[in-house]
């Protein structure tokens, strides 16, 4: 805790305040990696909860360094490994949702190939693919009513920080935090 505080203070004193959140990001990333390895369902619920908050308060536009894009990529990597491990163990769930989601992902990928702005399109494709993977994983985690209730709490709770941030910005007369929504 002392090292984190000292590093944050030195980065804040360096002039770029945005660098001051880097140590917190590293600690959060380590915590998420631990969750992904030990309690995958909690990792998924945490990602579901924090991703919209990162959209509301973090990043400039649509870039790969946007915090919500980074969390999406990390989630996709962990989720694809989890799905592969389940398939390896022989856990199969017949799903009517998976095939249409796959077709949608392929259609989005084809639009990236034909896009005039491939870099921007690739970043947006990664965000869409993250939602597709999230839907597939949530479908496999929602096996009983308590699991569905946990998923719903995380999904509904994810709206709290963006709503409070927007309400606070409106109350002080500030512009929207996410410039894309303006």
C-alpha positions as CSV (number, residue, x, y, z in Angstrom):
1,X,0.0,0.0,0.0
2,X,2.9,2.4,0.8
3,X,4.7,1.6,-2.4
4,X,1.4,2.1,-4.4
5,X,0.9,5.5,-2.7
6,X,4.5,6.6,-3.3
7,X,4.4,5.6,-6.9
8,X,1.1,7.3,-7.5
9,X,2.3,10.5,-5.8
10,X,5.5,10.6,-7.8
11,X,3.6,10.0,-11.1
12,X,1.0,12.7,-10.2
13,X,3.9,15.1,-9.4
14,X,5.5,14.4,-12.8
15,X,2.8,16.6,-14.4
16,X,0.6,14.0,-16.2
17,X,-2.2,13.2,-13.8
18,X,-3.4,10.3,-16.0
19,X,-0.2,8.5,-15.2
20,X,-1.2,8.5,-11.6
21,X,-3.8,5.8,-12.2
22,X,-1.3,3.4,-13.8
23,X,-0.3,1.7,-10.4
24,X,-4.0,1.2,-9.6
25,X,-4.5,-0.3,-13.0
26,X,-1.6,-2.7,-12.5
27,X,-3.0,-3.8,-9.1
28,X,-6.5,-4.2,-10.6
29,X,-5.1,-6.2,-13.5
30,X,-3.3,-8.5,-11.1
31,X,-6.5,-8.9,-9.1
32,X,-8.5,-9.7,-12.2
33,X,-5.9,-12.2,-13.4
34,X,-6.1,-14.0,-10.0
35,X,-9.9,-14.1,-10.3
36,X,-9.8,-15.4,-13.8
37,X,-7.6,-18.3,-12.6
38,X,-9.3,-19.1,-9.4
39,X,-13.0,-18.0,-9.5
40,X,-14.0,-17.6,-13.2
41,X,-17.6,-16.8,-12.5
42,X,-16.7,-13.9,-10.2
43,X,-14.2,-12.7,-12.8
44,X,-17.0,-12.6,-15.4
45,X,-19.4,-10.8,-13.1
46,X,-16.6,-8.3,-12.2
47,X,-15.9,-7.6,-15.9
48,X,-19.6,-7.3,-16.6
49,X,-19.9,-4.8,-13.7
50,X,-16.9,-2.6,-14.4
51,X,-16.8,-2.4,-18.2
52,X,-19.6,0.1,-18.6
53,X,-18.0,2.2,-15.9
54,X,-14.8,2.3,-17.8
55,X,-16.7,3.4,-20.9
56,X,-18.2,6.3,-18.9
57,X,-15.1,7.6,-17.2
58,X,-12.1,6.3,-19.1
59,X,-10.3,6.8,-22.4
60,X,-10.4,9.1,-25.3
61,X,-12.6,7.9,-28.0
62,X,-12.2,4.5,-29.5
63,X,-8.6,3.3,-29.2
64,X,-6.9,0.0,-28.2
65,X,-5.5,1.8,-25.1
66,X,-9.0,2.8,-23.9
67,X,-9.5,1.0,-20.5
68,X,-12.7,-0.6,-21.6
69,X,-11.0,-2.0,-24.7
70,X,-8.2,-3.4,-22.6
71,X,-10.6,-5.1,-20.2
72,X,-12.5,-6.5,-23.2
73,X,-9.4,-8.0,-24.6
74,X,-8.4,-9.5,-21.3
75,X,-11.9,-10.9,-20.8
76,X,-11.9,-12.4,-24.3
77,X,-8.5,-14.1,-23.7
78,X,-9.6,-15.6,-20.3
79,X,-13.1,-16.6,-21.6
80,X,-11.8,-18.3,-24.7
81,X,-9.3,-20.3,-22.6
82,X,-12.2,-21.2,-20.3
83,X,-14.4,-22.3,-23.2
84,X,-11.6,-24.3,-24.7
85,X,-10.9,-26.0,-21.3
86,X,-14.6,-26.9,-21.0
87,X,-14.6,-28.3,-24.5
88,X,-11.5,-30.3,-23.8
89,X,-13.1,-31.8,-20.7
90,X,-16.1,-32.7,-22.8
91,X,-18.6,-30.3,-21.3
92,X,-21.0,-29.5,-24.1
93,X,-24.1,-27.3,-24.0
94,X,-26.4,-27.3,-27.0
95,X,-27.3,-23.8,-27.6
96,X,-29.6,-22.0,-30.0
97,X,-27.8,-18.7,-29.3
98,X,-24.2,-19.7,-30.1
99,X,-24.5,-20.2,-33.9
100,X,-26.3,-16.9,-34.6
101,X,-23.8,-15.1,-32.5
102,X,-21.0,-16.7,-34.5
103,X,-22.6,-15.7,-37.8
104,X,-22.9,-12.1,-36.4
105,X,-19.2,-12.1,-35.4
106,X,-18.2,-13.3,-38.9
107,X,-20.3,-10.6,-40.5
108,X,-18.7,-8.0,-38.4
109,X,-15.2,-9.4,-39.3
110,X,-16.1,-9.1,-43.0
111,X,-17.0,-5.5,-42.5
112,X,-13.6,-4.9,-41.0
113,X,-11.9,-6.4,-44.0
114,X,-13.9,-4.1,-46.4
115,X,-13.6,-1.0,-44.2
116,X,-11.8,2.2,-45.3
117,X,-10.5,2.7,-41.7
118,X,-9.3,-0.7,-40.8
119,X,-7.7,0.3,-37.5
120,X,-10.8,1.9,-36.0
121,X,-12.9,-0.9,-37.4
122,X,-10.7,-3.5,-35.8
123,X,-11.0,-1.9,-32.4
124,X,-14.8,-1.7,-32.7
125,X,-14.8,-5.4,-33.9
126,X,-12.9,-6.4,-30.8
127,X,-15.5,-4.6,-28.7
128,X,-18.3,-6.4,-30.5
129,X,-16.5,-9.7,-30.3
130,X,-16.2,-9.1,-26.5
131,X,-20.0,-8.8,-26.3
132,X,-20.4,-12.0,-28.3
133,X,-18.0,-13.9,-26.1
134,X,-19.7,-12.5,-23.0
135,X,-23.1,-13.7,-24.2
136,X,-21.7,-17.2,-24.9
137,X,-20.0,-17.4,-21.5
138,X,-23.0,-16.0,-19.6
139,X,-25.3,-18.5,-21.3
140,X,-23.1,-21.3,-20.0
141,X,-22.9,-19.8,-16.5
142,X,-26.6,-19.2,-16.2
143,X,-27.4,-22.8,-15.2
144,X,-29.8,-22.2,-12.3
145,X,-31.9,-19.3,-10.8
146,X,-29.2,-18.2,-8.3
147,X,-26.7,-17.9,-11.1
148,X,-29.1,-15.9,-13.2
149,X,-29.8,-13.6,-10.2
150,X,-26.0,-13.0,-9.8
151,X,-25.7,-12.2,-13.5
152,X,-28.7,-9.8,-13.3
153,X,-27.3,-8.0,-10.3
154,X,-24.0,-7.5,-12.0
155,X,-25.7,-6.3,-15.2
156,X,-28.0,-3.8,-13.4
157,X,-25.2,-2.7,-11.1
158,X,-23.0,-1.9,-14.0
159,X,-25.3,1.1,-14.8
160,X,-24.7,2.7,-11.4
161,X,-21.4,4.4,-12.0
162,X,-22.3,5.8,-15.5
163,X,-25.6,7.0,-14.2
164,X,-24.0,8.7,-11.2
165,X,-21.3,10.2,-13.3
166,X,-23.8,11.6,-15.8
167,X,-26.0,12.9,-13.0
168,X,-23.0,14.6,-11.3
169,X,-21.9,16.1,-14.6
170,X,-25.4,17.4,-15.3
171,X,-25.6,18.8,-11.8
172,X,-22.5,20.9,-12.1
173,X,-23.2,21.9,-15.7
174,X,-20.3,20.0,-17.2
175,X,-20.5,18.4,-20.6
176,X,-21.0,14.6,-21.1
177,X,-18.0,12.6,-19.9
178,X,-18.1,10.3,-23.0
179,X,-17.6,12.7,-26.0
180,X,-18.9,10.0,-28.4
181,X,-22.4,10.4,-26.8
182,X,-22.5,14.1,-27.5
